[in-house]
Amino acid sequence: MFGKLAVVCSLLVVWTMTHCSRAVADPPAGERWTPIPELTDEFEDQELDKSKWHDHNPSWKGRQPGFFSKANVTVSDGELHLTARAEDLPNLPKGYHTFTTAAVKSKTLVKYGYFEIKCKPMRSRASSAFWFYHSTPELWTEIDVFEIGGGAPGHERIVHMNVHVFRTPEGNRHWSKGDKWTGPTDLADDYRVYGLEWDKDEIKYYADAKLVRSLKNTHWHQPLHMNFDSETMPNWFGLPVKENLPATFSIEYVRSWKKVE
C-alpha cells in the first residue's frame, strides 16, 4: 500500500512540475500588460503555426556555410526544435555546403513590449539565438536577446547580448553595443528563461527573472520581426564539429506582452 502511495505521489510531483513549468509567466511588475497573441506560442500542436511563423527566413538563406533548411524546423512534445546537421543538400546556392541549420521568423512586426522564452540551447558550435530585426530603405536595426555557442570552447556558459544599427536616414554605418552574462553552469545543460523588456526609453535583458543588462534606447524605435535561429559562426564560435551533430535548440514557449497605455 505504502509502495503504491509513493508511486502515486511521485507521479503527482512529476505532473505538477511539468504543468507548472507551462504556467503563464508574468512580465516585470509595476506596469499593466496585455498579451500579444501573434507572438505567443506554447507549441502544443504537432506542426508550426504558419499563421504566426515562417519555417525559414524569407530574406536570408543563412550564414555561410550553414544553409537554413525547412526540414530542420519541427514541433513535437510541446516544443519547437531547431536542428543543425552535418549534411550536403543538392543544388544549394554558392557558398553553402557541409552544414544545414534552421530559422523561424515571425510574420508580425512589433515595436516595444516584454518577450520571454524558455529554452535549452544546442550543445554545438552552431549558435542558438533569439533576436529581432527589420530592414527598410531608411532603417535597419537589430536587437539580439541572446546568441549562445553551447558547444563552443570558452562560450559554454556565456549569453552574448547585443544591439546593432546598420542603417539610418543619415547613412549606412554599422555599429553595435554588446555585453554578456555568464551562467552558473553550461547553458546547454538545462532549460532557462530569457526575457527582453523593450520600450522607448530602455532595453533590459533578463535571465531566469534576473535583470542582467540595461541600456538606454537611443536608436531602437523601429518595428521588428522576432526570430529564432541557428547559424554557423566560423569566425566566432568556429565551425561545428561533425561528430557533435545533429544538435537541437529546443524552445518550450515564447510569450509576449505589450504595455497598456
VENTA-V109188 format. One record per backbone hydrogen bond with DSSP energy under -1.0 kcal/mol. CO is the residue of the C=O (numbers start at 0). NH is the residue of the N-H. Records with the same first field share a line. If there is no record, write none. Layout:
CO->NH  NH
This chain:
0->4
1->5
2->6
3->7
4->8
5->9
6->10
7->11
8->12
9->13
10->14
11->15
12->16
13->17
14->18
15->19
16->20
19->22
31->259
33->257
35->38
36->39
40->253
47->49
48->51  52
51->106
53->104
56->59
60->67
62->65
64->96
66->100
68->71
69->72
71->82
73->80
75->78
78->75
79->250
80->73
81->248
83->246
84->99
92->95
96->98
97->86
98->66
99->84
100->68
101->229
103->227
104->53
109->223
112->197
113->256
114->195
115->254
116->193
117->251  252
118->191
119->249
121->123
123->150
127->147
128->228
129->144  145
130->226
131->142
132->224
133->140
138->135
139->165  166
140->133
141->163
142->131
143->161
145->129
146->159
147->127
148->151
151->154
154->157
155->186
156->182
158->180
159->146
160->178
161->143
162->176
163->141
164->174
166->139
167->170
170->167  172
174->164
178->160
180->158
185->188
191->118
192->207
193->116
194->205
195->114
196->203
197->112
200->216
201->198
202->214
203->196
204->211  212
205->194
206->209
209->206
212->204
214->202
215->217
218->220
223->109
224->132
225->105
226->130
227->103
228->128
230->126
232->235  237
240->243
241->244
246->83
248->81
249->119
250->79
252->117
253->40
254->115
255->35
256->113
257->33
